[in-house]
Amino acid sequence: METNQNLTLLERLNEKISQSITFKLISIGILIIILLIPQSMINDLIIEREARMQETIHEVTDMWSGSQTLTGPVLTIPYKAYIEKEENNTVRIQEVTRIATFLPENLKIEAEVQPEERYRGIFKVIVYTAKIRIKGKFEMPDFSEWNIPQEDILWQNAVLNIGISDLRGIEEEVAFNGSTAKLLFRPGLVSMNLIGSGFHGPNKEYPVLSSSEIANENSGIHVPLHNLAASLADNEFTIDIKLKGSEDLYFVPVGKKTEVTMTSPWSDPSFVGSFPTKDKSITENGFTASWQVLHFNRNYPQSWTNTNYEIADTRFGVKLLVTADHYQKSIRTSKYSILIIALSFLMFFLIEVMHKLRVHAFQYILIGLGLSLFYTLLLSVSEHWGYNLAYGVSGAAVIALISLYSYSVLNKKNLAIMLAASLTAIYGFIFIIIQIETYALLVGSIGLFVILSLTMYLTRKIKWHS
């Protein structure tokens, strides 16, 4: 008898708790917090997939060639300098060798970039082959401003340097063609203070050839190396380079006036770097872009000595990357998961209160898991179809799932249709916020204000205390 009375009390307590609005709100709040745990795991999955994509890009580019930065040509001429050095209370004059650097008077670069798509699994990587022609002119090096006598200038050790960030991308022999001389380069740099990697000339194996020797390069006669500076002075030169690379192609404006023209059949370029394009044209058949940079636009002179400048900081160019912003958009979308779950639970809660229906906590959990499943669908589908289409497909699937389930739970067709319309509005609202990143805060704030106002209006006559 006592046991029956205890069971009756427990049943009454359970009935009272199940009908308590306060207890229901607390339960919904706890469920929302619990559902944030799988949402955190989904965020980690998105980051992991993005990292895997980057690893794939590096694997492909390591076998092909990395991003390329073209610097030069730059003329370096060593000279003798004398410094005082004190040893054993005796001042001695010590001879040291220093480097003077000279940049071209003008520089014109024409680049034809041919992209190529490479695949590794589901990931696509863009590599390219560029045909680059460099035209320019040097003035005769002038050491008078530094008060360096002619006899201290080591003309015979003058070197012409061209910087290439990844030397694996050079496909053909690179030759310098001038009006009075021809020069073959060799790999590596004599001095790496200015340029990290590249090639230089001349040297004993590849000397400067005079104009009379250009007609017969196999004459075997080595002309004096000091002819390099003289042959460069006021004579236009041409350098042709065939270069492989991936992701992006940059140029450093070393000319007193640097002009770069680039053409490519790639229809989705991104122009980057320290200087904007002067002119550009982008169509579905490719792009054409040009830059013009004056020496006044950069923070280093045309010639200097005993100084190092970070000239690579002034580079500019183009990126040929495959658009992979679906990962970033997926992460941004997942940040609104708590909003979607909370609003969805709010709709079901209001239906319970206003229509005097009952939705069990387990049913809330299933609805929350369905809402969380949206993000894994969005991630997996976007890797194949892109973000926008994936959002529509994933959103439609989740809305249909929850609407059909709510119809079976509530057993009212009009309420299921209303829930479907509300979920469609919520997902549409989030999609708009993701697309208009600049005004996301403004639109989001206005949207939340409208939702709160609508909720207050619909619940204005509810007797919460009863």
Stockholm file with secondary structure:
# STOCKHOLM 1.0

chainA/1-466         METNQNLTLLERLNEKISQSITFKLISIGILIIILLIPQSMINDLIIEREARMQETIHEVTDMWSGSQTLTGPVLTIPYKAYIEKEENNTVRIQEVTRIATFLPENLKIEAEVQPEERYRGIFKVIVYTAKIRIKGKFEMPDFSEWNIPQEDILWQNAVLNIGISDLRGIEEEVAFNGSTAKLLFRPGLVSMNLIGSGFHGPNKEYPVLSSSEIANENSGIHVPLHNLAASLADNEFTIDIKLKGSEDLYFVPVGKKTEVTMTSPWSDPSFVGSFPTKDKSITENGFTASWQVLHFNRNYPQSWTNTNYEIADTRFGVKLLVTADHYQKSIRTSKYSILIIALSFLMFFLIEVMHKLRVHAFQYILIGLGLSLFYTLLLSVSEHWGYNLAYGVSGAAVIALISLYSYSVLNKKNLAIMLAASLTAIYGFIFIIIQIETYALLVGSIGLFVILSLTMYLTRKIKWHS
#=GR chainA/1-466 SS CHHHHHHHHHHHHHHHHHTCHHHHHHHHHHHHHHHHHHHHHHHHHHHHHHHHHHHHHHHHHHHSCCCEEEEEEEEEEEEEEEEEEEETTEEEEEEEEEEEEECCSEEEEEEEEEEEEEEETTEEEEEEEEEEEEEEEBCCCCCGGGTCCGGGBCGGGCEEEEEESCGGGBCSCCEEEESSEEEECEESCSCCSSCSSEEEECCSSSCCEEHHHHTCGGGCCCCCTTHHHHHHBTCEEEEEEEEEEESEEEEECCSSEEEEEEEESCSSCEEEESSCCSEEEEETTEEEEEEEEEGGGSSSCSEEESCCCCGGGGCEEEECCCCCTHHHHHHHHHTTHHHHHHHHHHHHHHHHHHHTCCCCHHHHHHHHHHHHHHHHHHHHHHHHHCHHHHHHHHHHHHHHHHHHHHHHHHCCHHHHHHHHHHHHHHHHHHHHHHHCGGGHHHHHHHHHHHHHHHHHHHTTTCCTTC
#=GC SS_cons         CHHHHHHHHHHHHHHHHHTCHHHHHHHHHHHHHHHHHHHHHHHHHHHHHHHHHHHHHHHHHHHSCCCEEEEEEEEEEEEEEEEEEEETTEEEEEEEEEEEEECCSEEEEEEEEEEEEEEETTEEEEEEEEEEEEEEEBCCCCCGGGTCCGGGBCGGGCEEEEEESCGGGBCSCCEEEESSEEEECEESCSCCSSCSSEEEECCSSSCCEEHHHHTCGGGCCCCCTTHHHHHHBTCEEEEEEEEEEESEEEEECCSSEEEEEEEESCSSCEEEESSCCSEEEEETTEEEEEEEEEGGGSSSCSEEESCCCCGGGGCEEEECCCCCTHHHHHHHHHTTHHHHHHHHHHHHHHHHHHHTCCCCHHHHHHHHHHHHHHHHHHHHHHHHHCHHHHHHHHHHHHHHHHHHHHHHHHCCHHHHHHHHHHHHHHHHHHHHHHHCGGGHHHHHHHHHHHHHHHHHHHTTTCCTTC
//
